[in-house]
Amino acid sequence: MYASQLFVFVCFVTILSNRSFGDERPNFVVFVADDMAWDDCGAYGNPVIRTPNMDRLAAEGMRFDRAYLTCSSCSPSRCSMLTGRYPHATGAGELHLPLPKEQTMLTKPLMDAGYWTAAVGKWHLGQAVEDQVDYRKGSSPAAMGNAWVKALKDRPAGQPFFLWAAHSDPHRGYKPGAVTPPHDPAKVVVPPFFPDASRVREDLALYYDEVSRFDEHIGMVLQELKQQELEKNTFVLVISDNGRPFPHCKTRVHVPGVRTPFIVRWPDRVAAGQVAKNVVSTVDIAPTVLELAGLTPLASFQGKSFVRMLSDPGLQIRKYAFAEHNWHDYRAYERAVHSRGFCYVRNWLPEIAGTPPADAVNSPTYKVMLEMHAVGALTPSQQGCIETPRAEEFLYDVTKDPNCLVNLATLPKFSDQLQLLRDQLKHWQQETEDQFPGEDGLTPDGFDRNTGKRLIKASHPSFLK
C-alpha cells in the first residue's frame, strides 16, 4: 500500500513540476511586417508615420539599430528566420520556392517540448512543412488583428505558446482606406533616392497607411496579452521581411533593402528603454528562441543566439551580417556583408540593371522615375535602379550614408576596408557552401523590366507556393 501511495505522490509532484515549468517558460509572439522599411516608424525616427504601438514596445524594451535580414525577398527571408539558415541553404532561396520537408523550423522542437505553436497570416512557405505548426490560419489584411487575437483566445490552456503573427501589410497593391485618418501626402518623408513628385508622395502615403494598420493590429494583440495577464512573460519581437516595396529598397541587399526594424519587449527579462547598436541578423532568431525556451539549438542552425544581448545591449555577438539576393521576378545574384559601420555588396551581374521587383516596377513611383529618366531629370542618386552597367562592387559608409548613395569601393583610402569585407564574404560563402552557379544556372527574368508584364508561366518552379 505504501509503495503505491508513494508512486501516486511522485506522479502528482511530477505533474505539478511540469506545469510549473511550463508556466515559467516564456511565451513568444513574433510580428512580421511584409515590406516595411527599418526606419518607417516613430521608434526609428520617422516623424510622420503613426506607429504608437511599435514606439511603445521600443520604449518598454530594446531597440536594435543594426539588425539585418538575410534576404530582401519575402518568402526566402521568412524561411530563413524560421529555420535559422541562410536562404541558399534552405532549398528555398528564390521567391515562391516552397521550404523542403527535410528542413526543420524552430517550431518543431518547440512543439516537441510542449509548446503550442501557431502561424497566423501570411504563410508563403509551401505545404511540405505545414505539420511543423499546431495551428495555421490565413487572413485578409484588414482582419489580421482579429485573427491574431482569436488564436490567443483559442489556444490550449496551460501550455506556453509561440505565435508567428505574419501580416501582409504594407505589401502592394495599395488602396485608400487602410486607416482613418489617412496620412497626408504633403507631410510624408521622401527619401533622397526618390524624386519629390506628387504621385510619389501619394504612393508613400498609402504605404504609410498600411504600416499604421500593421501597428494597430499589433496593439490589439498587446491588449489581449494584457487581458490574459501574459504580457510580463511574453517575448515580443517586431521585424520586417524586407525593405519597402519601392525602387532602391526591396530586393536590394544594401541598407534600404535588408536593415529591419527589430524591437524586443519582455518585461520579465528585458529592461525598458534599451538600445543595442551592434549587429544582429534574423538568422539569429531561431537559436535565440530555443535557448530562451530552455532547449538546445539545432545542429542545422547557422545563426547565433543573441540572448546575452537582452541583458547587455552593448555586447557584440557577431561582427558581420550577411545577405543575399537571388531570383525575385528577375535574374539576380548579389551578396552583401554588413558591419556596424560599413556595407559591402558584390554584384555578379553588372551588365543588368538593379530593377526593383515587378510590383514596384508597376508602382506610381517607378513610373515617375522612368518618365523623368527619359528626359534627364533624375539626380545621380535616383538612377541606380535604371542605369547599366552597374559596378561589380559597392562599399558604403553607413554611419554617414545610411541610404547607400555614395559608392566608396574605388577610393584608395577605403582599400583596406574593402579587402576586409571581401575576405569576410569569401569565408562566409565557403562556410555555408554558397557559390555563383554561372549565368546558365540562374532563373531567367519572369517579368518585363520596364512594364512588369509576366514573361514566364505561373507553372514555372519560381512561382510555386
Order of alpha helices (4+ residues) and beta strands (2+ residues): alpha-beta-alpha-beta-alpha-alpha-alpha-beta-beta-alpha-beta-alpha-beta-alpha-beta-beta-alpha-beta-beta-beta-alpha-alpha-beta-alpha
